[in-house]
Amino acid sequence: MADDEFTFMTDENAGNGSAEGGNGGVESPVQQPRRHRRRMSPQHIRRIKRRRRIKRILIGLLIVLLALAGIAAWFGVSAMKTKNEIQQAVSVATGLQDSLSGGDTSSLDKTIDQFSVHVDKAYGETSSVLWAVAARVPYYGNDISAVRTAVTALENISSQGLPALSDALSNMNLNSISVTNGTISIPGVDKAAESLKQADTVITNANHSLAAVPTTHIQQVTDAIDKANDYLGKLNDTVHNASVFAQLAPKMLAMDGQTRTYLILAQTNSEIRPSGGLPGSWGTMSVTNGKITMHEFVAETTVQTPDQPVVPITAEEKTLFTDKLARVPQDVNFTADFPRTGEIAKALWANTYKTQVDGVIAIDPIFLQNMLKVTGGATLEDGKVLDGTNAAQYLLNQVYIDKPVVEQDAYFAQAASAVFAHVMQQSGDAQAYMKEMLASINGGHLLMWNANAEEQKLLEDTPIAGKLVTAASDPQVGVYFTDISQAKMDWYLKREVTTEFDKVAENGANQYTVHIRLTNTLSQDQISSLPKYIVGPYIDGLQAGQIRTQAFVYAPKNGRLVDWTMSDGSQFDGISVHDGLTVGLKTFNLSPGESYEITVHVQTAPGVNAELALRQTPLIESDND
């Protein structure tokens, strides 16, 4: 019975209508029933208290849920703001890299300001207590931490790296770099070196932090961080290269008044080698206080071929390249590791001419053509004018048609010397000159090795070094080619190499598909119209117009070549090792009009998240592609 219910009771004499009650027969009024509250049981009381407690809990829970909903909405707005600011900062970062590469100081300062505004806003959001608490939430907490790490890295770049970069460029204006009458001038480079070094350190550390951020559960977050890694990685490369340049340029240009001498290898890509082409012409240049003096170039046949290697070679090198690598001048770049080529070429030059050089520079006709676009045409001794449209085609193909065989080596040497001297005389438009120089370096058409160990250590992490990458944290797949036809057919060899992400393997390694396609673009009709010096054959088993090529496919450090297929159904001729890198070798012939394809699945080292880079034998950009 509920506590608000009552029972009505009557007196035992009430309502009996008797006159005998001492009331003189007068009827007494009817008494109202009395109400009595029944005593509640202990169980009933406990039920009441339990209901009240549940009610209070439900009200409290509702309040908490409403608060959490408010916090979630607040965090959602904050997260959206952060995402938008990161995206805008990354978008602005592309302008940073462009401004730096182009030497546009005023544009760079504006871009830095814009970048900093977006980063500061994102940092302000993610550094709040709300984000710190959210980072402890199970599952998605790791995503929150990843975003905070990424934003902190961007903030370090904004607050420390970019101000140092701006300070450096205020001292060294890239537009003021010039070449006049054979003298290279780089005003302010010594003052900019320290600031560039500081900017390089900050941006490198920030990029390492970004690269270490794990993949998140939210695709939009992962995409934003990936874009940040991509764009800021490019900025990092540019700043690092600029820092190395600022540190080394005064020394390499002998601004201290001491003379430095460099050996120049002029490569001909119509007979390809891993670093470019057969080094058909050798010569030297001297530099004193930035002033360049060119010396005579000679055909590679005039450099002596000793009976024994001029430097000790490893068992790996002997297996892959034979001892010709360190004996035969035209074979010094059988290896894709240009620092090794430089060391060997220096020793061969000293063996022949008894003089020491301070470094080795490799150029090719593509580099010369790029620079002639800016400096204007160069006139050779026979009146032939080479310019930014015809230098590559003439030096890699037409010269072998126009000149008798007995004159070709000497002519190529004279042409390479004359054109190189020409582009080292006048820079013209400084910005365009630097742009073409950088394009040549990035394309592998200009390489350099420094004989000074300390200077080479700085140089070797830049593209101009042409060094094999042997760090697992910086995964690189190498695809290199050597011509063994002994003709000049590689002008007609079209090469296409692509890499595409495949999957994450069971061991945690990233797996990629590397596809290689080579085509002999020469037609049967052209064979009879070309000299034997171009089409051959010079090797038993080949016919005129055929190309015999050896391919080398290098896996990344601590990675592997998983499997492979060849278009003819064959396998690699062998699997070897070079400087700790696994290498697959394949030799094949291509008849005119024929193609050959190789598909390789490659894995990086397990746990390395950095994207796979591709380095390959420099391509020939020509009208016959």
Secondary structure, 3 states (H helix, E strand, C coil): CCCCCCEEECCCCCCCCCCCCCCCCCCCCCCCCEEECCCCCHHHHHHHHHHHHHHHHHHHHHHHHHHHHHHHHHHHHHHHHHHHHHHHHHHHHHHHHHHHHHCCHHHHHHHHHHHHHHHHHHHHHHCCHHHHHHCCCCCCHHHHHHHHHHHHHHHHHHHHHHHHHHHHHHHCCHHHCEEECCEEECCCHHHHHHHHHHHHHHHHHHHHHHHCCCCCCCHHHHHHHHHHHHHHHHHHHHHHHHHHHHHHHHHHCCCCCCCEEEEEEEEEEEEEECCEEEEEEEEEEEEECCEEEEEEEEEHHHCCCCCCCCCCCCHHHHHHHCHHHHCCHHHCCCCCCHHHHHHHHHHHHHHHHCCCCCEEEEECHHHHHHHHHHHCCEECCCCCEECCCCHHHHHHHHHHHHCCHHHHHHHHHHHHHHHHHHHCCECCCHHHHHHHHHHHHHCCCEEEEECCHHHHHHHCCCHHHCCCCCCCCCCEEEEEEEECCCCCHHHHEEEEEEEEEEEECCCCCEEEEEEEEEEECCCHHHHCCCCHHHHCCCCCCCCCCCEEEEEEEECCCCCEEEEEEECCCCCCCEEEEECCEEEEEEEEEECCCCEEEEEEEEECCCCCCCCCEEEECCCCCCCCC
